[in-house]
């Protein structure tokens, strides 16, 4: 058995070396073993990024980049709405915040950008 790391994209254990890169036969993802070690950072924490790639942290202010229909609300959450003092949580909706006029809400980091 080889001691190659699993695919970072799909988690497949059937990775194989292809020159200087590692390959996944299931999803065709290619990556450098050095880049994978550097991206993990060694601290074990996941980095949450906004829609343009900026790293988000607790307490940041963000701006919504896409108009969202909010179930149970009479109006939509419009693009350009500023959200202050976010809190990062795990899961699919990784931002926990309070939006003026809407109350507490969970947002995806892919629909906000750092203010």
C-alpha positions as CSV (number, residue, x, y, z in Angstrom):
1,X,0.0,0.0,0.0
2,X,1.2,3.5,-0.7
3,X,1.2,6.4,1.8
4,X,-0.2,9.0,-0.7
5,X,-2.7,11.5,0.6
6,X,-6.3,11.3,-0.4
7,X,-7.7,13.6,-3.1
8,X,-8.5,17.1,-1.6
9,X,-11.4,17.5,-4.0
10,X,-13.4,14.3,-3.7
11,X,-11.6,12.4,-0.9
12,X,-10.7,9.4,-3.0
13,X,-7.9,7.2,-1.7
14,X,-6.9,5.9,-5.1
15,X,-4.5,8.7,-5.9
16,X,-1.3,8.1,-7.8
17,X,1.8,10.1,-8.7
18,X,2.2,11.5,-12.2
19,X,5.6,13.1,-12.5
20,X,5.7,15.9,-9.9
21,X,2.0,16.0,-9.4
22,X,-0.6,13.7,-7.8
23,X,-3.6,12.6,-9.7
24,X,-7.1,11.4,-8.8
25,X,-8.6,8.8,-11.2
26,X,-12.1,9.4,-9.9
27,X,-12.5,13.2,-10.4
28,X,-9.4,13.9,-12.6
29,X,-8.1,16.5,-10.1
30,X,-4.3,17.2,-10.2
31,X,-2.4,18.8,-7.4
32,X,1.1,19.3,-6.1
33,X,2.0,17.4,-2.9
34,X,3.9,20.5,-1.7
35,X,0.9,22.8,-2.3
36,X,-1.4,20.5,-0.4
37,X,0.9,20.6,2.6
38,X,1.2,24.4,2.4
39,X,-2.5,24.9,2.0
40,X,-3.3,22.9,5.1
41,X,-1.0,25.1,7.1
42,X,-0.5,22.4,9.7
43,X,-2.9,24.0,12.2
44,X,-5.9,21.9,11.2
45,X,-8.3,24.9,10.8
46,X,-10.3,25.5,7.7
47,X,-10.1,28.9,6.1
48,X,-13.3,30.6,5.1
49,X,-13.1,32.9,2.1
50,X,-15.6,35.3,0.6
51,X,-16.9,35.4,-3.0
52,X,-13.7,37.2,-4.2
53,X,-11.2,35.1,-2.2
54,X,-10.5,37.3,0.8
55,X,-10.1,35.4,4.1
56,X,-12.9,36.1,6.5
57,X,-12.5,36.3,10.3
58,X,-14.9,36.7,13.3
59,X,-16.0,40.4,13.7
60,X,-15.5,41.4,10.0
61,X,-18.0,43.5,8.1
62,X,-19.3,42.1,4.8
63,X,-21.5,43.2,2.0
64,X,-24.1,41.0,0.3
65,X,-23.3,40.7,-3.4
66,X,-26.5,38.9,-4.6
67,X,-30.2,39.8,-4.0
68,X,-31.7,36.9,-1.9
69,X,-35.3,36.0,-1.4
70,X,-35.9,35.4,2.3
71,X,-38.5,32.9,3.2
72,X,-41.2,34.5,5.5
73,X,-40.0,38.1,4.9
74,X,-42.1,40.6,2.9
75,X,-39.0,41.9,0.9
76,X,-35.8,40.4,-0.4
77,X,-32.4,41.0,1.1
78,X,-30.9,43.3,-1.5
79,X,-27.4,43.3,-2.9
80,X,-25.2,45.9,-1.3
81,X,-26.6,45.4,2.2
82,X,-23.8,45.8,4.8
83,X,-23.6,43.2,7.6
84,X,-21.5,44.1,10.6
85,X,-19.7,41.9,13.1
86,X,-20.1,38.4,11.5
87,X,-19.4,35.2,13.4
88,X,-17.9,32.2,11.5
89,X,-19.4,28.8,12.1
90,X,-19.0,25.4,10.5
91,X,-21.4,23.9,8.0
92,X,-22.9,24.8,4.7
93,X,-24.1,28.3,5.8
94,X,-20.8,29.3,7.5
95,X,-21.6,32.9,8.5
96,X,-23.9,33.7,11.5
97,X,-25.0,37.3,11.7
98,X,-27.7,39.8,12.5
99,X,-29.1,41.9,9.6
100,X,-30.9,45.1,10.3
101,X,-34.6,44.7,9.3
102,X,-34.3,40.9,9.0
103,X,-32.9,39.7,12.3
104,X,-30.6,36.8,12.9
105,X,-29.6,34.9,9.8
106,X,-27.1,32.4,8.4
107,X,-25.4,33.2,5.2
108,X,-23.0,31.4,2.8
109,X,-19.6,32.9,2.4
110,X,-20.0,32.6,-1.4
111,X,-22.6,35.4,-1.5
112,X,-20.7,38.1,0.5
113,X,-17.5,40.1,0.1
114,X,-15.4,41.7,2.7
115,X,-16.3,45.4,3.3
